[in-house]
């Protein structure tokens, strides 16, 4: 909670202003009982009716001033909540963007969304409403107590007892309620995760007629959430009557003792009336504090989850003295590289030694899970190798500026992921300052310009989430244009032609051939037409390079590559990866260095 309060520090002037308003509101609340005392003693008892208009005018003036103070209090309390929630969400999103790939390997998107929405909203309610209102209630209790002591010390002692009893009871209840609320927050995240998975994969759900099963999973999650909420409310409301009744009994005791003192002449009727009013205000403030304690339980759980994310270490980032890459040639070197995912038992890559001269092309082939994509992820430093080093132009990628490195690497992934934005904005993702002419030139090279201008709004056409509204081939051509516009020295094509037809593939082959000139290119290839054009080919099997050489050298070797090629020719409709996935290890395997 102390750390959460740290988000208030930049807005200390606003917090100070709300503190002043708190004092003003609490102070104004003391006026009405005092005026009531005066009316009872000086007007009614003394039968001085002429004094009544003045007291009424005073009450009206205080009510008007209090209404104005409440307006500014409510307005600026909401303002504080909005500026703080913006700070927290910005900090969380910044952290999410900074975190490495490995963090997302084990996190569910729905749970992350729950943290940045519902958890942050809980903190907003706490900081803007619960905390400020709790401060007001505490101020009211102390101001009323001071007013009571000033009025009659004996009555003040009697009034303090029910207030303390309420506070102690509420604190004990809060301690028991907090653990239940933690479970509620966790279950809310589970339900959000199920919902996000179902909606993001709605096409798959419908394709496999799994609507009923998904509905069952969500119902199970929300029913458990309902059970926990009912349990929490049951525990609260079974104890609330006790919390509410005991102070009322104490208040009756106050009336009885005060009444006796009035009869015996110890105090005036007005003093008794004012004392009862002050005690009522104190008890009201104590009960309000109890309600706010329940919200504090929600906030403490949400705050823990928020700071868990903010405290997640960023393992992949630029070092303090990172090397700046101003001019890059594109030479790539893997030295004794090994890699194992945190959740995996075995290494994905084992002792990889590979040299890719600047300006040359390398095709990487292998079965599913052989480590092809992992190999290029290490080059872009999305992961760090478990052993060995990956170097660009003689610099270990762990020692260079991360932004400089990634600006020099253009990646076209297999899925061609696009964002919910215009096609032009998607192409200009890596270069937001690109001109329209540059965007169109990149689209032309990627064979995308023709279909883009045929759309209703051309380059301003908005596309749905993940590029919904475009075909698979169109998405990949836009993704290729995005990489071309970046003008990188190193180009990575991760099966970027898997979703295009034969004619588009031919056009893209020509376009990419010209784009590859002068660039270091790594092709994760599933089609022989792509593999054959590479300067060199490596074959990965279970994380190891089992063969490497040119297309002709590998064919002459009579090894694994040639064996797979022959199988593919017999099943021309299948990709190389499909064949590799079921190709047995040949007897005569030769490695070409």
N, C-alpha and C positions, 0 to 999 in steps of 0.2 A: 504493500500500500504506500510505503514511503516513496518507492520508485515511481509509482503511478502519480503521486502528487508532484513529482518532478516535472511533469508535463505542464503544470500550472506556472512554473517559474518564469517562462518568457512573457506571461500575461499578468505579471504581478500587480501592475497598476489597476487592471480590471478587478482582480481579486481584492485588492485594497479597497476599491470603491464599493464592492459588494459588502465588505466587512463594515464599512461606514454605514451603509444602508441597513445592515443587520442591527447595529447598535441603535440606529434611529428608530427602526420599527419596534424593537424591544422597549426602548424608552417611551415611545408613544403609547404602548400597551399599558404602561403604568398609570397613565393619566386618567383613564375612564374610572377605574376603581376609586381613585382619590377624589374625583369629582362626585362620584356616587356617594361616597362617605360624607362629603360636604353637603350634598343635597339632603341626605337623611338627617344629619345632625343640625345643619344651619338653616335649612328651609322647612323640612317636615316637622322635626322635633321642636325647633325654636319658633315655628310658625312665621317665618320671614319670607313670605311669598314673593316679595319684590326682588329677592336675590336669584330666583329661579331662572329668569330670562338670560342673565349673565352666564350662569352655569351651562345652560342649554347651548348658548352661542359658543362657549368654550369647547363643549363636546363636539359640536358641528365642525368647528375649525380644526380640531385634532383629527377628526374623521377624514376631512378633506386633505389635510397634509399627509395622513397615513395612506390614503388612496393614491396620491401622487408618488409617494415613496415606493408603494407596492408596484406601481406601473414600471418605474425604472428598475426595481429589483427583478421583476419577472422578465423584462426585456433583456437586461444585461446578463442575467443568469443564463438565458438561452444563448446569447451571443458567446458567452464563455464556453458553453458546451459545444457549439459549432466550431469554434477555432481550435479547441483542444482535440476534438474528434478528427479534424483535418490533419493536425500534427501527427496523431497516432497512426492514422491510416497511411499517411505519406511515409512515415518511418517504417511501417510494416511492409509496404509495397517496395520501398527501396531495398529493404533487407531481402525480400523474396527475389528480386531481380539480381541481387549480388550473390545469392547462394548458388553453390555448385550443382551440377547435374545429379550427383549422388544423393543429395537431399531429397530430390523429387522421385528418386527410384523407390523410396520407401514411404512416401507420403501420398495420401489420397487427396485429390483436388477438392472434393466436397468438404473435407475437414479443414483445409486451408481457407476455403471460402467462408466457412462458419466462423473462423477466428477473425477474419478481416471484416466481417459484417456483424453477426450477432454479438460476438465477444466485445468488439469495439463499441457497439451500441450500448452494451451494459456499462462500459466505463464512462461513456458520455452521460448516461443517466445518473451515474454515481457522482461524477465530478461537477456536473452542472446543476443537479437537483438534490440528490441525497446529501452530498457533502455540504453544500451551501445551506440547505434547509436544516441539516443537523447542527451546523454552526449557529443558525438562527435559534433553534430550539434550546441549545445549551445557553446561548446568550439570554434567552427569555427566562430560563430557570434561575440563572444567577441574578438577573435584574429584578425578577419578582421576589427572590429571596431577600435581596437587599432592601426592596421596598417594604417587605414584611417586617424585617428587623427594625427598620425605621419607624414602622407603624406600631408594632408591639412585639418585643423580643420573645415572650412566652408563646405567642401564637405562631411565630416563625419556627420555633423548635418543633411544635406539634405538626406543622405543615411539611417539615423536612422528612419526617419518618415515612409517610407513604411514598414520597418521591424517591427516596433511597431504596425502598422495598421494590418499587417498580423497576428501577434501574438494574438492581442485582438479579431479579427474576428474568428480565429480558436478556441480560448478558449470558446467563446460564442457558437459556433457550437458544440463543444465537450459536453458542458453541456446539450444541447438539444438531442444529439445523444445517450447519455449514457443510458437513460431510455429505448429507443428502443432496445439497445443491450442487456439489462438485460432480456427483453422478448424473444429475440432470443436465449439466452443461456438456458432459462427455456424450451422453446419449443424444443430445440435440445435434452434436457434430456427426454422430453415426447416421442419424436420419438424413441430415443434409448430404452426407456422402452417398447414401443410397440413391437419393433423388438426383444428384448431379450425374452419377454414373448412368442412370436410366435415361435421363434427358439427353446427355451427350451421345449416347449410343442408341438413340431411339430408332434409327433405321435398322440396326442389327436386331433390336428387340422385336420390331414388327416383322422383319424378314423371317425370324425363327418362331414367330407366333408365341412370344414369351411375355405378352402383356399381363396375363394372369399371375405368372410366377413373380414378375417384378412388382406387381401390385401387392402380392403377398409379402414380399420382403419389406416393402415400405410400410405396410400395415403393421407388421411385427415390430419394426423400429419405433413407429409413433405410438403404438400401444404400450410399449415399455416406457416411453417418455411420459405417456399419460399416467401410468402406474406410479412413477417416481414423483410426478407433480402432485398427484392425489395424496401420496404418503407424506410429502412435505407439508401440504396444506392441512392434512389431518393432525399432524403433530403440532402445528401452529395453533389451529383453532381449538384443540382440546385443552390447551394451556392458556389461551387468550382470556377466557372468562375469569380465570383466577387472577390474571394480571390486571384485569379491568375492575374486578369486584373489590379486591382488598383495598386499593386506594380510595374507592368510594366509601367503604366502611370507615376508613381513617378520616375521610372528610366529614362523615356524620359525627364522628367523635369530636372533631374540631368544632362543629356546630353546637354540640352538647356542652362542651367545656366553655366555649365562647358565650353561649346563651346564659350559662350559670354566672359568668363574670359580668355580663350585662345586668342581670338581675341584682347581683351583689354590689354593683356600682363600680366594678374594676375597670370596665371599658364601656365605650358608647356603642349604641346600635350601629352607627355608621362605621365604626372600626371593625365590628364583627362582619358587616356586609363586605367591606373592602378586603378583609382577611380571607373570607370565603372566595371572593373573586380572584385574588392573587393565587390562592391555593389551587383553584380550578385551572387557572392558566398554567401553573407549574405542572399539574398532573397531565393536562393536555399536551404540553411540550414533552413530558416523559413518555407518554404513549406514542407520540409521533416519532420520537427517537427509536422506540421499539420497532415500529414499522420500517423505519429506515435501516435498522440493523439487519432485517431479512434481506433487503436489497444489497447490503454490504456483503452478505454471503455470496450472492450472485457475482458481485463485482470482484471479490477476492479470487474466485475461481477463474473468472474471465481474465483477470490481470495476470495470474500465474501462466495461463495458456499464451497470452500475448508476449510476456517476457521470455517464455521458453523459446518462442520463435525469434525474438529480437536478440536473444543470447546465443542462438545457434551459430557456431563458429563458421566464418567464411574461410574455407581451406584453400580455395583457389582464387588468388587475387594478385595484383601487381605488388612486388616487393617495394620497400621504401626507396631503394636505389635501383629501380628497374631500368634496363637498357632501352632506350628509345630506338625504334626501327624507322628510320627516315627513308632510306633507299634499300629496297629488298630485291635480291636477285631471284630467290626462290629455291635455293638448294636445301634439300631435306635429308636428314640423316637420323636413322634409328640405331641406337647402340645398346645391344644386350637388353632390349626392352621386354619386361614382363608386366602383366597386369592381371589383377583379380578384383572382381566386384565384391563389395563388402558382404553381400548376401549370398555369394557363390562359394562353393566348396573348393572348386578347382580353378586354376588360372585360365583366363580367356586367351591371353597371349603369353608365349613362352620363348624367351631368348631371341627376340626379333632383331636381326641386323640387316639394315636396308639402306642403300644410298640412292637418292633420286637427284641426279644433276639438275641444275637450274634450266628451265625451259624444255625439259623432257616430259614424256607422258608415261605413266605406269598404270597398267590394268591389274586389278586385284580380283581373283576368282576364288571361289570356295563354297562349300555347302553352308546351309543355314547354321549359325552358331559357330562358324569357323573363326570369327574375330575380325571380319572385314570392316564393319562400321566402327568397332572399337579402335581399330588401327588409326582411322582418320580423326576420331574424337580426341585421341591423344595429341595429334598434331595441332588441333585447335585449342588444346588445353581445356577441354570440357571435363576431363579427368587427368590426374597426374599418374604417371606410371608407378607401379609398385616397385619396380627395379629398373635400372638403366636410365637412359635419357633420350629425349627427342630434341633434335636441333634444327634450327632454321638459320641458314647463312652462318653456321659455326657457333650460334648462340643457343644455349639450352633454353627452351621455351619457358621454363620456370623463372628465368632471370630477366625476361624482356617484359616491356609494358604490355598488359593483356589487351587493351584496346588497340594498340598498334598492331599486335599480332593478328587479331581477328579481322581488322580492316584489310589485311593483306590476304585473307583467305575467303574465297567465295564458295559457298556450299549450296548445292542443289540436292535436297534430300529426296528420298524415294516417294514420300507422301505429298511433296509439293505444298506444304502447309501455307495457307494464306489467312489474312486477318479480315475482320468485318470492317472493311473500308473500301474506297474506290480502287479500281484496278491500277490507276496511275500511282496512287499512294503505296500500293503493295509493291510495285516495281521500284519505287524510289525509297524503299524502306532503309537501305544502307546509305543512301545519299539523299536526305530530305531536301537539300538545296539544288538538286538536279533540275535542269530546264526541261520544258516540254519536249524540245527537240532531242535532247539526250535520252529521255524516256522512250520516245518513239523509235530512235535509232536502235536502242537495246531490244525493244520489242520486235523490230524488223529482223534483227539477227537471230532472235529466238523463234521466228516464224509465228509470232503472236499478233502482229499489227493488223493483219487482215480480219481476223475474227473479232478483235477488239473494236475496230471502227464500225463493224457491222452491228454492234450492240446499240441499244436505244440512246445511251448517253456516252458512248465511246469510252475514253479513258476515265471519265467521271462516273461510270457505271458502278454502283455499289453492289458488293457481293456479300453473301451471308457468312455466317460463322464457318470457319475452316474452308472457305471458298465454295460453300454450297451455292449452286446456281451455274457453276462451270463444270464441264466434263473433266475427267481425270487428265486427259491429254492437254486440255486448255490450262488447267491449274499448273501442270508441269512446265508448260511453255512460259507462263507468267513467272514461275519460280526461276527458270533459266534466265529470263530477261532481267530479273532482279540481281542475279549473280553477275551477269555481264555488265550491268550499269555500275556495279561496285568497282569494276576494273581491277580485280585483284591480281597479284603476282602468282598466287597458288589457287588453283581451281579444283574443287572436289565435286565429282558427279556420282552420286550414290544411286545407281540404276535409274537415272533421270529420264529414260525413254521407255520405261516399263508400261506406261499407260497411253502410248501414242500408236496410231495406225502406221502401216508400212510406209505410206507416202510421206506422212509427217516425219517419221523417223529418218527417211532419206534426206529430207530438207534440213532437219535438225543436225544430222551427221555433217552435212556441208557447213552449216552455220557454226557448229561447235569446232569443227576442224579449223576454221579461220580464227575463232576466238582463242583456241589453244596455242596459236603461234606466239612464241616468246613467253609463254606461261608454263609453270610447272603444273601438270595436271595429273590427278589421281582419279581413275575411273573404277568404281565398284561395278563390275559389269556382269550382266546375266545373259547377254546376247553376243554371239560370236562375231557379228559385224562390228561391234564396239571393241571387242578384245583385239581383233586382228590389226587395228590401226594404231595400237599403242606401241611406243618404242620398246617397252619391256613389259613382261607379264610375270606376276608371282602367283603361285597357287598356295592358298592357306588350307591347312587341314588340322583341326583340333588345336588351333592357336599357334601352329608352327608353319614356317615356310618350307614346303616339301619340294617345290620346284620353282625355278625362275629362269628367265631367258626371253628371247624374242619368240614370236609365234612359230617361225620356221625352226628355230632351235628346239623348241619343246616338241614339235611334231617329229623331228628326227630322233629325239631321245627315246621314243617308245615308252614313255613313262605314264604317269597318272594323267597328265593333261591330254595326251594323245588318246588315252583310253576313254576319257570322258567325252572328248570330241567325237569319237566314233559312235559312242552311245547316243549322243545328241543327234547325229546325222540319221540314226535309225529311228529317232523320235523327234522329227523336225519341229513339231508343234510345241515342244517343251523348251524352257530356258536352260541355260547351263547350270543354274543353281538347282533346278528341279532334278536334273540328271546327277549332279554332284551329291544331292541329298541321299540318293539310293545307290550310288556307284560303289561297288566293292573295291577294296584296295588291290591293285594289280600286282602280280608277282614281280614284274621287272619295273621298279621305280628308280628313276635316275634324277639326281639333282644337278641342275646346270648352274654354275656360279658365274 
